[in-house]
Amino acid sequence: MSTSTTNQTIKDIILPPEDIPVMPPYTLLKEALEMMTAKRLGIACVIDDEGKLIGLFTDGDLRRMLLKSQKPLSALFADDIIDHARMQFSSVDRNTSIEEALTLLQRREIFDLPVLDNKGGLEGVIHLHP
């Protein structure tokens, strides 16, 4: 990144969909975790048939789910990812300034932020490595 981020936007730092775990809602939780591990990111993006982002699942969601659930781990692995994904999430568009995105990440205390087009389609993710 250059010394000044004032003229840069999200499109300058976005991770494209091929570099992040992107999956349909019927993906098994076990498969989702395998994709997250393979892509080395703590987020899974759940999209519908049109490519619209409909849910997010993170490492933190997994920890909270494991602490709350009464199901055996093997049974959880067989659940669809959409059953545990968050449907409410923050996002930005590709023209958002980097400074504005960083402020949102800090305010929400998150490390990943989806980038959506004007129809809710997933364009990528901004990822801050802690």
VMD Tcl script that draws the C-alpha trace (Angstrom):
set ca {
  {0.00 0.00 0.00}
  {1.26 3.49 -0.73}
  {2.03 6.01 1.96}
  {-1.33 7.68 1.46}
  {-4.63 5.83 1.45}
  {-6.75 8.94 0.86}
  {-7.20 8.30 -2.85}
  {-7.31 4.53 -2.63}
  {-10.54 2.61 -2.45}
  {-11.53 -0.91 -1.56}
  {-10.97 -2.04 -5.16}
  {-7.23 -1.50 -4.52}
  {-7.06 -4.04 -1.65}
  {-9.96 -6.48 -2.15}
  {-9.49 -10.25 -2.00}
  {-11.45 -11.60 -5.00}
  {-14.02 -14.41 -4.61}
  {-11.59 -17.05 -5.89}
  {-9.30 -16.29 -2.91}
  {-12.00 -16.64 -0.24}
  {-14.31 -19.45 0.92}
  {-17.52 -18.92 -1.06}
  {-20.25 -21.55 -0.94}
  {-23.95 -22.23 -1.49}
  {-26.26 -22.44 1.54}
  {-26.56 -26.24 1.44}
  {-22.80 -26.77 1.98}
  {-22.20 -29.00 4.99}
  {-20.59 -27.28 7.97}
  {-17.69 -29.74 7.81}
  {-17.06 -28.84 4.14}
  {-17.30 -25.13 4.96}
  {-14.67 -25.50 7.68}
  {-12.43 -27.42 5.26}
  {-12.75 -24.59 2.70}
  {-12.00 -21.97 5.34}
  {-8.89 -23.90 6.35}
  {-7.75 -24.37 2.75}
  {-8.15 -20.65 1.97}
  {-6.58 -19.73 5.33}
  {-9.34 -17.28 6.21}
  {-11.64 -17.23 9.21}
  {-14.72 -16.39 7.17}
  {-17.11 -18.23 4.86}
  {-19.36 -16.32 2.46}
  {-22.69 -17.98 1.74}
  {-24.19 -16.96 -1.60}
  {-27.41 -17.77 -3.41}
  {-27.73 -18.94 -7.03}
  {-27.39 -15.37 -8.33}
  {-24.17 -14.70 -6.39}
  {-25.87 -12.53 -3.77}
  {-24.33 -12.72 -0.31}
  {-26.96 -14.13 2.04}
  {-24.88 -15.10 5.07}
  {-21.50 -15.08 6.79}
  {-19.92 -17.66 9.04}
  {-16.70 -16.92 10.96}
  {-14.28 -18.63 13.31}
  {-15.91 -16.66 16.11}
  {-19.34 -17.94 15.10}
  {-17.95 -21.47 15.29}
  {-16.62 -20.95 18.82}
  {-19.91 -19.46 20.00}
  {-21.87 -22.28 18.33}
  {-19.76 -24.98 19.97}
  {-20.18 -23.40 23.41}
  {-23.95 -23.02 22.98}
  {-24.94 -26.18 21.14}
  {-26.08 -29.35 22.88}
  {-25.63 -31.43 19.72}
  {-22.68 -33.79 19.35}
  {-19.91 -32.39 17.18}
  {-20.44 -35.08 14.53}
  {-24.10 -34.00 14.21}
  {-23.11 -30.34 13.84}
  {-20.74 -31.25 10.99}
  {-23.74 -32.57 9.04}
  {-25.70 -29.30 9.32}
  {-25.97 -26.96 6.33}
  {-23.78 -23.87 6.72}
  {-26.80 -21.60 6.31}
  {-28.22 -23.01 9.56}
  {-25.38 -21.33 11.46}
  {-24.56 -18.35 9.23}
  {-25.34 -14.80 10.27}
  {-27.84 -13.10 7.96}
  {-27.14 -9.63 9.38}
  {-23.67 -8.29 8.57}
  {-21.80 -5.13 7.67}
  {-20.50 -4.62 4.14}
  {-19.01 -1.97 1.87}
  {-18.88 -1.38 -1.87}
  {-15.79 -1.17 -4.09}
  {-15.82 2.66 -4.06}
  {-15.63 2.93 -0.27}
  {-12.44 4.59 0.91}
  {-9.93 2.42 2.73}
  {-10.06 4.82 5.66}
  {-13.84 4.43 5.94}
  {-13.58 0.63 5.74}
  {-10.88 0.54 8.44}
  {-13.07 2.67 10.70}
  {-15.96 0.23 10.22}
  {-13.71 -2.78 10.91}
  {-12.40 -1.18 14.10}
  {-15.82 -0.03 15.29}
  {-17.36 -3.47 14.74}
  {-14.22 -5.25 16.07}
  {-14.07 -7.56 13.05}
  {-11.25 -8.68 10.73}
  {-13.19 -9.37 7.53}
  {-15.62 -7.21 5.60}
  {-17.55 -8.29 2.50}
  {-17.51 -6.06 -0.56}
  {-20.82 -6.09 -2.42}
  {-22.04 -4.66 -5.71}
  {-25.22 -2.56 -5.87}
  {-27.38 -5.72 -6.13}
  {-25.83 -7.47 -3.12}
  {-23.53 -9.63 -5.23}
  {-20.26 -10.66 -3.61}
  {-17.27 -8.94 -5.20}
  {-14.76 -9.99 -2.54}
  {-13.62 -9.43 1.02}
  {-11.35 -7.02 2.83}
  {-9.22 -9.00 5.26}
  {-7.21 -7.58 8.15}
  {-4.72 -10.01 9.59}
  {-4.67 -9.55 13.38}
}
mol new
graphics top color blue
foreach p $ca { graphics top sphere $p radius 0.5 }
foreach p [lrange $ca 0 end-1] q [lrange $ca 1 end] { graphics top cylinder $p $q radius 0.2 }
display resetview
